[in-house]
Amino acid sequence: MQEARVLGTAVSTMKHDSMVGSKLLVVQPYLTDDRTPDGFPLIALDTIGAGKGDTVIITSDGRAMRELLQADSTPARWSVTGIKD
């Protein structure tokens, strides 16, 4: 798990069946100092309602993703698991 800041949303005209109805966010992971970007921005699935500017917790846990989407296979890698207060 890692902290990231939501930069905005992404729009897709076609999605894998497992991702239909899910919101896509563009997130920027940060190092533990909350200032230094950790790599390039990522696309993450959001099922909890995060918005632009929110600091979120993201994960790339495949098992959690499959359970979240209720699908045996999905191309999605990153998901938002929480919003930091």
MMTF fields as JSON, N, C-alpha, C and O atoms, coordinates in Angstrom:
{
  "mmtfVersion": "1.0.0",
  "mmtfProducer": "UNKNOWN",
  "numBonds": 339,
  "numAtoms": 340,
  "numGroups": 85,
  "numChains": 1,
  "numModels": 1,
  "chainsPerModel": [1],
  "groupsPerChain": [85],
  "chainIdList": ["A"],
  "bondAtomList": [4, 2, 8, 6, 12, 10, 16, 14, 20, 18, 24, 22, 28, 26, 32, 30, 36, 34, 40, 38, 44, 42, 48, 46, 52, 50, 56, 54, 60, 58, 64, 62, 68, 66, 72, 70, 76, 74, 80, 78, 84, 82, 88, 86, 92, 90, 96, 94, 100, 98, 104, 102, 108, 106, 112, 110, 116, 114, 120, 118, 124, 122, 128, 126, 132, 130, 136, 134, 140, 138, 144, 142, 148, 146, 152, 150, 156, 154, 160, 158, 164, 162, 168, 166, 172, 170, 176, 174, 180, 178, 184, 182, 188, 186, 192, 190, 196, 194, 200, 198, 204, 202, 208, 206, 212, 210, 216, 214, 220, 218, 224, 222, 228, 226, 232, 230, 236, 234, 240, 238, 244, 242, 248, 246, 252, 250, 256, 254, 260, 258, 264, 262, 268, 266, 272, 270, 276, 274, 280, 278, 284, 282, 288, 286, 292, 290, 296, 294, 300, 298, 304, 302, 308, 306, 312, 310, 316, 314, 320, 318, 324, 322, 328, 326, 332, 330, 336, 334],
  "bondOrderList": [1, 1, 1, 1, 1, 1, 1, 1, 1, 1, 1, 1, 1, 1, 1, 1, 1, 1, 1, 1, 1, 1, 1, 1, 1, 1, 1, 1, 1, 1, 1, 1, 1, 1, 1, 1, 1, 1, 1, 1, 1, 1, 1, 1, 1, 1, 1, 1, 1, 1, 1, 1, 1, 1, 1, 1, 1, 1, 1, 1, 1, 1, 1, 1, 1, 1, 1, 1, 1, 1, 1, 1, 1, 1, 1, 1, 1, 1, 1, 1, 1, 1, 1, 1],
  "groupList": [{"groupName": "MET", "atomNameList": ["N", "CA", "C", "O"], "elementList": ["N", "C", "C", "O"], "formalChargeList": [0, 0, 0, 0], "bondAtomList": [1, 0, 2, 1, 3, 2], "bondOrderList": [1, 1, 2], "singleLetterCode": "M", "chemCompType": "L-PEPTIDE LINKING"}, {"groupName": "GLN", "atomNameList": ["N", "CA", "C", "O"], "elementList": ["N", "C", "C", "O"], "formalChargeList": [0, 0, 0, 0], "bondAtomList": [1, 0, 2, 1, 3, 2], "bondOrderList": [1, 1, 2], "singleLetterCode": "Q", "chemCompType": "L-PEPTIDE LINKING"}, {"groupName": "GLU", "atomNameList": ["N", "CA", "C", "O"], "elementList": ["N", "C", "C", "O"], "formalChargeList": [0, 0, 0, 0], "bondAtomList": [1, 0, 2, 1, 3, 2], "bondOrderList": [1, 1, 2], "singleLetterCode": "E", "chemCompType": "L-PEPTIDE LINKING"}, {"groupName": "ALA", "atomNameList": ["N", "CA", "C", "O"], "elementList": ["N", "C", "C", "O"], "formalChargeList": [0, 0, 0, 0], "bondAtomList": [1, 0, 2, 1, 3, 2], "bondOrderList": [1, 1, 2], "singleLetterCode": "A", "chemCompType": "L-PEPTIDE LINKING"}, {"groupName": "ARG", "atomNameList": ["N", "CA", "C", "O"], "elementList": ["N", "C", "C", "O"], "formalChargeList": [0, 0, 0, 0], "bondAtomList": [1, 0, 2, 1, 3, 2], "bondOrderList": [1, 1, 2], "singleLetterCode": "R", "chemCompType": "L-PEPTIDE LINKING"}, {"groupName": "VAL", "atomNameList": ["N", "CA", "C", "O"], "elementList": ["N", "C", "C", "O"], "formalChargeList": [0, 0, 0, 0], "bondAtomList": [1, 0, 2, 1, 3, 2], "bondOrderList": [1, 1, 2], "singleLetterCode": "V", "chemCompType": "L-PEPTIDE LINKING"}, {"groupName": "LEU", "atomNameList": ["N", "CA", "C", "O"], "elementList": ["N", "C", "C", "O"], "formalChargeList": [0, 0, 0, 0], "bondAtomList": [1, 0, 2, 1, 3, 2], "bondOrderList": [1, 1, 2], "singleLetterCode": "L", "chemCompType": "L-PEPTIDE LINKING"}, {"groupName": "GLY", "atomNameList": ["N", "CA", "C", "O"], "elementList": ["N", "C", "C", "O"], "formalChargeList": [0, 0, 0, 0], "bondAtomList": [1, 0, 2, 1, 3, 2], "bondOrderList": [1, 1, 2], "singleLetterCode": "G", "chemCompType": "PEPTIDE LINKING"}, {"groupName": "THR", "atomNameList": ["N", "CA", "C", "O"], "elementList": ["N", "C", "C", "O"], "formalChargeList": [0, 0, 0, 0], "bondAtomList": [1, 0, 2, 1, 3, 2], "bondOrderList": [1, 1, 2], "singleLetterCode": "T", "chemCompType": "L-PEPTIDE LINKING"}, {"groupName": "SER", "atomNameList": ["N", "CA", "C", "O"], "elementList": ["N", "C", "C", "O"], "formalChargeList": [0, 0, 0, 0], "bondAtomList": [1, 0, 2, 1, 3, 2], "bondOrderList": [1, 1, 2], "singleLetterCode": "S", "chemCompType": "L-PEPTIDE LINKING"}, {"groupName": "LYS", "atomNameList": ["N", "CA", "C", "O"], "elementList": ["N", "C", "C", "O"], "formalChargeList": [0, 0, 0, 0], "bondAtomList": [1, 0, 2, 1, 3, 2], "bondOrderList": [1, 1, 2], "singleLetterCode": "K", "chemCompType": "L-PEPTIDE LINKING"}, {"groupName": "HIS", "atomNameList": ["N", "CA", "C", "O"], "elementList": ["N", "C", "C", "O"], "formalChargeList": [0, 0, 0, 0], "bondAtomList": [1, 0, 2, 1, 3, 2], "bondOrderList": [1, 1, 2], "singleLetterCode": "H", "chemCompType": "L-PEPTIDE LINKING"}, {"groupName": "ASP", "atomNameList": ["N", "CA", "C", "O"], "elementList": ["N", "C", "C", "O"], "formalChargeList": [0, 0, 0, 0], "bondAtomList": [1, 0, 2, 1, 3, 2], "bondOrderList": [1, 1, 2], "singleLetterCode": "D", "chemCompType": "L-PEPTIDE LINKING"}, {"groupName": "PRO", "atomNameList": ["N", "CA", "C", "O"], "elementList": ["N", "C", "C", "O"], "formalChargeList": [0, 0, 0, 0], "bondAtomList": [1, 0, 2, 1, 3, 2], "bondOrderList": [1, 1, 2], "singleLetterCode": "P", "chemCompType": "L-PEPTIDE LINKING"}, {"groupName": "TYR", "atomNameList": ["N", "CA", "C", "O"], "elementList": ["N", "C", "C", "O"], "formalChargeList": [0, 0, 0, 0], "bondAtomList": [1, 0, 2, 1, 3, 2], "bondOrderList": [1, 1, 2], "singleLetterCode": "Y", "chemCompType": "L-PEPTIDE LINKING"}, {"groupName": "PHE", "atomNameList": ["N", "CA", "C", "O"], "elementList": ["N", "C", "C", "O"], "formalChargeList": [0, 0, 0, 0], "bondAtomList": [1, 0, 2, 1, 3, 2], "bondOrderList": [1, 1, 2], "singleLetterCode": "F", "chemCompType": "L-PEPTIDE LINKING"}, {"groupName": "ILE", "atomNameList": ["N", "CA", "C", "O"], "elementList": ["N", "C", "C", "O"], "formalChargeList": [0, 0, 0, 0], "bondAtomList": [1, 0, 2, 1, 3, 2], "bondOrderList": [1, 1, 2], "singleLetterCode": "I", "chemCompType": "L-PEPTIDE LINKING"}, {"groupName": "TRP", "atomNameList": ["N", "CA", "C", "O"], "elementList": ["N", "C", "C", "O"], "formalChargeList": [0, 0, 0, 0], "bondAtomList": [1, 0, 2, 1, 3, 2], "bondOrderList": [1, 1, 2], "singleLetterCode": "W", "chemCompType": "L-PEPTIDE LINKING"}],
  "groupTypeList": [0, 1, 2, 3, 4, 5, 6, 7, 8, 3, 5, 9, 8, 0, 10, 11, 12, 9, 0, 5, 7, 9, 10, 6, 6, 5, 5, 1, 13, 14, 6, 8, 12, 12, 4, 8, 13, 12, 7, 15, 13, 6, 16, 3, 6, 12, 8, 16, 7, 3, 7, 10, 7, 12, 8, 5, 16, 16, 8, 9, 12, 7, 4, 3, 0, 4, 2, 6, 6, 1, 3, 12, 9, 8, 13, 3, 4, 17, 9, 5, 8, 7, 16, 10, 12],
  "groupIdList": [1, 2, 3, 4, 5, 6, 7, 8, 9, 10, 11, 12, 13, 14, 15, 16, 17, 18, 19, 20, 21, 22, 23, 24, 25, 26, 27, 28, 29, 30, 31, 32, 33, 34, 35, 36, 37, 38, 39, 40, 41, 42, 43, 44, 45, 46, 47, 48, 49, 50, 51, 52, 53, 54, 55, 56, 57, 58, 59, 60, 61, 62, 63, 64, 65, 66, 67, 68, 69, 70, 71, 72, 73, 74, 75, 76, 77, 78, 79, 80, 81, 82, 83, 84, 85],
  "secStructList": [7, 3, 3, 3, 3, 3, 3, 3, 3, 3, 7, 7, 1, 1, 7, 7, 4, 4, 4, 6, 6, 7, 3, 3, 3, 3, 3, 3, 3, 5, 7, 6, 6, 1, 1, 1, 5, 7, 1, 1, 7, 3, 3, 3, 3, 3, 1, 1, 7, 7, 7, 6, 6, 7, 3, 3, 3, 3, 3, 7, 7, 2, 2, 2, 2, 2, 2, 2, 2, 6, 7, 1, 7, 7, 1, 7, 7, 3, 3, 3, 3, 3, 3, 7, 7],
  "xCoordList": [0.839, 0.0, 0.886, 2.009, 0.342, 1.115, 0.169, -0.97, 0.656, -0.134, 0.045, 1.116, -1.03, -0.996, -1.97, -2.893, -1.762, -2.668, -3.45, -2.883, -4.753, -5.61, -5.407, -5.616, -4.996, -4.78, -6.032, -6.23, -6.872, -8.084, -8.675, -8.329, -9.568, -10.209, -9.738, -9.237, -9.913, -9.619, -10.922, -11.761, -11.084, -12.291, -11.906, -10.913, -12.707, -12.462, -13.763, -14.799, -13.705, -14.913, -15.187, -16.318, -14.162, -14.329, -13.584, -12.458, -14.22, -13.596, -13.761, -14.698, -12.852, -12.985, -14.274, -14.657, -14.944, -16.22, -16.14, -17.102, -15.011, -14.869, -14.797, -14.976, -14.539, -14.34, -15.504, -15.47, -16.53, -17.674, -18.339, -18.626, -18.579, -19.215, -18.239, -18.647, -16.964, -15.959, -15.366, -15.144, -15.115, -14.501, -12.987, -12.402, -12.365, -10.917, -10.31, -10.749, -9.306, -8.624, -7.178, -6.547, -6.656, -5.228, -4.64, -5.012, -3.72, -3.136, -1.619, -1.006, -1.025, 0.434, 0.915, 0.669, 1.608, 2.172, 3.262, 3.973, 3.381, 4.385, 5.223, 4.778, 6.453, 7.311, 6.766, 5.79, 7.38, 6.873, 6.903, 6.267, 7.628, 7.651, 6.421, 6.274, 5.54, 4.313, 4.565, 3.64, 5.788, 6.11, 6.775, 6.552, 7.595, 8.39, 7.623, 7.296, 7.33, 6.639, 7.457, 8.686, 6.765, 7.394, 7.005, 6.07, 7.719, 7.44, 6.405, 6.094, 5.888, 4.912, 3.505, 3.255, 2.58, 1.182, 0.623, 1.085, -0.369, -0.984, -2.485, -3.069, -3.098, -4.554, -4.995, -4.497, -5.929, -6.417, -7.939, -8.593, -8.49, -9.938, -10.398, -9.768, -11.49, -12.014, -13.442, -14.323, -13.673, -15.023, -15.491, -16.561, -14.696, -15.062, -15.386, -15.783, -15.229, -15.645, -14.605, -14.948, -13.352, -12.298, -12.426, -12.963, -11.927, -12.001, -10.66, -9.692, -10.612, -9.387, -8.837, -9.569, -7.535, -6.867, -6.829, -6.063, -7.639, -7.633, -6.332, -5.747, -5.89, -4.779, -5.4, -6.204, -5.018, -5.633, -4.58, -3.381, -5.057, -4.215, -4.514, -5.671, -3.459, -3.641, -2.913, -1.965, -3.381, -2.739, -2.725, -3.57, -1.761, -1.691, -1.921, -1.507, -2.575, -2.857, -3.892, -5.051, -3.473, -4.35, -5.539, -6.645, -5.322, -6.422, -7.49, -8.686, -7.048, -7.992, -8.772, -9.972, -8.092, -8.745, -9.813, -10.919, -9.488, -10.462, -11.678, -12.807, -11.455, -12.571, -13.407, -14.636, -12.755, -13.44, -14.35, -15.491, -13.838, -14.588, -15.439, -16.202, -15.318, -16.034, -15.815, -16.762, -14.544, -14.159, -12.932, -12.04, -12.897, -11.749, -10.513, -9.388, -10.718, -9.579, -9.958, -11.096, -8.982, -9.19, -7.845, -6.82, -7.825, -6.57, -6.202, -5.106, -7.107, -6.838, -5.734, -5.703, -4.836, -3.732, -3.839, -3.63, -4.158, -4.183, -5.614, -6.479, -5.851, -7.167, -7.002, -6.015, -7.987, -8.023, -8.682, -9.794, -7.992, -8.54, -8.943, -9.585, -8.581, -8.957, -8.622, -7.82, -9.261, -8.995, -8.389, -8.95, -7.245, -6.553, -7.23, -7.54, -7.452, -8.057, -7.085, -7.415],
  "yCoordList": [-1.176, 0.0, 1.242, 1.238, 2.294, 3.514, 4.712, 4.608, 5.847, 7.071, 7.709, 7.641, 8.331, 9.02, 10.188, 10.203, 11.162, 12.3, 12.176, 11.859, 12.429, 12.349, 13.602, 14.72, 13.402, 14.509, 14.815, 15.949, 13.812, 13.992, 12.651, 11.623, 12.668, 11.436, 11.088, 11.936, 9.831, 9.356, 8.834, 8.282, 9.01, 8.562, 7.486, 7.608, 6.433, 5.343, 5.034, 4.81, 5.023, 4.711, 3.219, 2.798, 2.419, 0.963, 0.456, 0.874, -0.451, -1.029, -2.534, -3.062, -3.21, -4.643, -4.86, -4.015, -5.985, -6.261, -6.112, -5.668, -6.474, -6.408, -4.971, -4.734, -4.019, -2.632, -1.707, -0.522, -2.237, -1.415, -0.845, -1.577, 0.453, 1.115, 1.637, 2.333, 1.318, 1.783, 3.106, 3.312, 3.991, 5.29, 5.116, 4.398, 5.768, 5.718, 7.042, 8.108, 6.971, 8.166, 8.183, 7.133, 9.368, 9.555, 9.956, 10.984, 9.138, 9.392, 9.469, 8.795, 10.299, 10.44, 9.877, 10.474, 8.717, 8.18, 9.106, 9.758, 9.153, 9.982, 9.148, 8.122, 9.612, 8.995, 9.34, 10.081, 8.818, 9.01, 10.455, 10.779, 11.339, 12.751, 13.528, 14.709, 12.872, 13.476, 14.641, 15.399, 14.801, 15.885, 15.378, 15.917, 14.34, 13.857, 12.789, 11.738, 13.053, 12.044, 10.755, 10.788, 9.637, 8.322, 7.71, 6.913, 8.083, 7.552, 8.372, 9.509, 7.759, 8.41, 8.289, 7.412, 9.16, 9.009, 7.664, 7.102, 7.163, 5.87, 6.033, 7.037, 5.043, 4.963, 3.964, 2.84, 4.381, 3.508, 3.471, 4.481, 2.303, 2.155, 2.714, 2.478, 3.451, 4.058, 3.588, 3.84, 2.912, 2.481, 3.14, 2.808, 4.082, 4.695, 6.177, 6.79, 6.766, 8.151, 9.216, 10.295, 8.942, 9.95, 11.015, 10.76, 12.207, 13.303, 13.977, 13.68, 14.886, 15.61, 16.307, 16.978, 16.137, 16.749, 15.883, 16.169, 14.826, 13.931, 13.144, 12.802, 12.864, 11.943, 10.589, 10.446, 9.593, 8.273, 7.201, 7.423, 6.053, 4.873, 3.982, 3.656, 3.584, 2.713, 1.396, 1.318, 0.362, -0.938, -1.595, -1.308, -2.475, -3.251, -4.729, -5.59, -5.02, -6.395, -7.011, -6.598, -7.994, -8.624, -9.331, -9.28, -9.986, -10.699, -9.713, -9.948, -8.618, -7.597, -7.021, -6.769, -6.814, -6.277, -7.24, -6.819, -8.527, -9.513, -9.573, -9.696, -9.486, -9.493, -8.223, -8.281, -7.091, -5.813, -5.796, -5.34, -6.295, -6.29, -7.536, -7.628, -8.486, -9.763, -10.409, -10.796, -10.514, -11.089, -11.974, -11.656, -13.089, -13.994, -13.432, -13.761, -12.592, -11.97, -10.545, -10.26, -9.676, -8.276, -7.668, -8.026, -6.763, -6.112, -4.969, -4.417, -4.616, -3.519, -3.911, -5.039, -2.983, -3.266, -2.483, -3.049, -1.196, -0.341, -0.017, 0.183, 0.032, 0.433, 1.327, 1.236, 2.19, 3.057, 2.269, 1.765, 2.165, 1.404, 2.29, 1.812, 3.573, 4.47, 5.907, 6.194, 6.816, 8.248, 8.705, 8.462, 9.367, 9.842, 11.108, 12.025, 11.142, 12.328, 13.475, 14.552],
  "zCoordList": [0.0, 0.0, 0.0, 0.506, -0.582, -0.736, -0.762, -1.217, -0.268, -0.347, -1.717, -2.319, -2.196, -3.484, -3.436, -2.622, -4.306, -4.406, -5.708, -6.753, -5.638, -6.818, -7.663, -7.193, -8.919, -9.844, -10.656, -11.091, -10.858, -11.657, -12.028, -11.445, -13.001, -13.449, -14.856, -15.594, -15.2, -16.551, -17.145, -16.433, -18.443, -19.128, -20.128, -20.846, -20.16, -21.098, -21.832, -21.206, -23.16, -23.925, -23.952, -24.195, -23.705, -23.636, -22.413, -22.144, -21.67, -20.489, -20.509, -21.108, -19.855, -19.624, -18.839, -18.03, -19.074, -18.405, -16.892, -16.265, -16.299, -14.842, -14.324, -13.129, -15.21, -14.782, -15.127, -14.796, -15.788, -16.18, -14.928, -13.981, -14.934, -13.799, -12.76, -11.83, -12.897, -11.941, -12.404, -13.597, -11.464, -11.748, -11.817, -11.006, -12.777, -12.937, -12.498, -12.931, -11.642, -11.165, -11.632, -11.755, -11.892, -12.132, -10.781, -10.217, -10.266, -8.947, -9.054, -9.882, -8.204, -8.143, -6.816, -5.768, -6.844, -5.599, -5.058, -5.822, -3.735, -3.076, -2.13, -1.616, -1.908, -0.903, 0.479, 0.592, 1.512, 2.871, 3.345, 4.348, 2.648, 3.061, 2.568, 2.88, 1.802, 1.253, 0.303, 0.008, -0.182, -1.116, -2.383, -3.467, -2.248, -3.369, -4.149, -3.598, -5.443, -6.247, -6.331, -6.391, -6.334, -6.437, -7.776, -7.854, -8.82, -10.149, -10.902, -10.545, -11.949, -12.818, -12.239, -11.412, -12.66, -12.242, -12.715, -13.709, -11.993, -12.269, -12.465, -12.056, -13.09, -13.169, -12.103, -12.053, -11.254, -10.181, -10.206, -10.467, -9.932, -9.814, -8.484, -7.453, -8.504, -7.278, -7.045, -7.867, -5.936, -5.579, -4.291, -3.781, -3.752, -2.472, -2.582, -1.591, -3.757, -3.954, -3.675, -3.191, -3.964, -3.786, -4.87, -5.947, -4.571, -5.531, -5.728, -5.029, -6.685, -7.012, -5.772, -5.045, -5.542, -4.406, -3.162, -2.242, -3.109, -1.947, -1.879, -2.906, -0.668, -0.459, -0.168, 0.753, -0.965, -0.874, -0.613, -0.779, -0.207, -0.056, -1.253, -1.519, -1.98, -3.142, -2.905, -2.123, -3.602, -3.509, -4.881, -5.729, -5.087, -6.33, -6.039, -6.815, -4.93, -4.524, -5.466, -5.475, -6.252, -7.231, -6.609, -7.147, -5.487, -4.827, -4.347, -4.521, -3.747, -3.289, -4.47, -4.361, -5.591, -6.783, -7.293, -7.633, -7.347, -7.814, -6.893, -7.366, -5.583, -4.634, -4.764, -4.72, -4.919, -5.048, -6.273, -6.203, -7.387, -8.645, -8.83, -9.792, -7.925, -8.009, -9.374, -10.059, -9.751, -11.036, -10.846, -10.06, -11.576, -11.478, -12.161, -11.785, -13.156, -13.829, -14.218, -14.59, -14.12, -14.489, -14.886, -14.304, -15.856, -16.222, -15.27, -15.36, -14.365, -13.43, -12.461, -11.968, -12.19, -11.274, -9.975, -8.902, -10.045, -8.858, -8.458, -9.311, -7.154, -6.653, -5.433, -4.704, -5.229, -4.055, -2.931, -3.086, -1.797, -0.674, 0.494, 1.43, 0.463, 1.547, 1.221, 0.333, 1.968, 1.848, 3.163, 4.231, 3.085, 4.284, 4.812, 4.051, 6.117, 6.755, 6.783, 7.278]
}
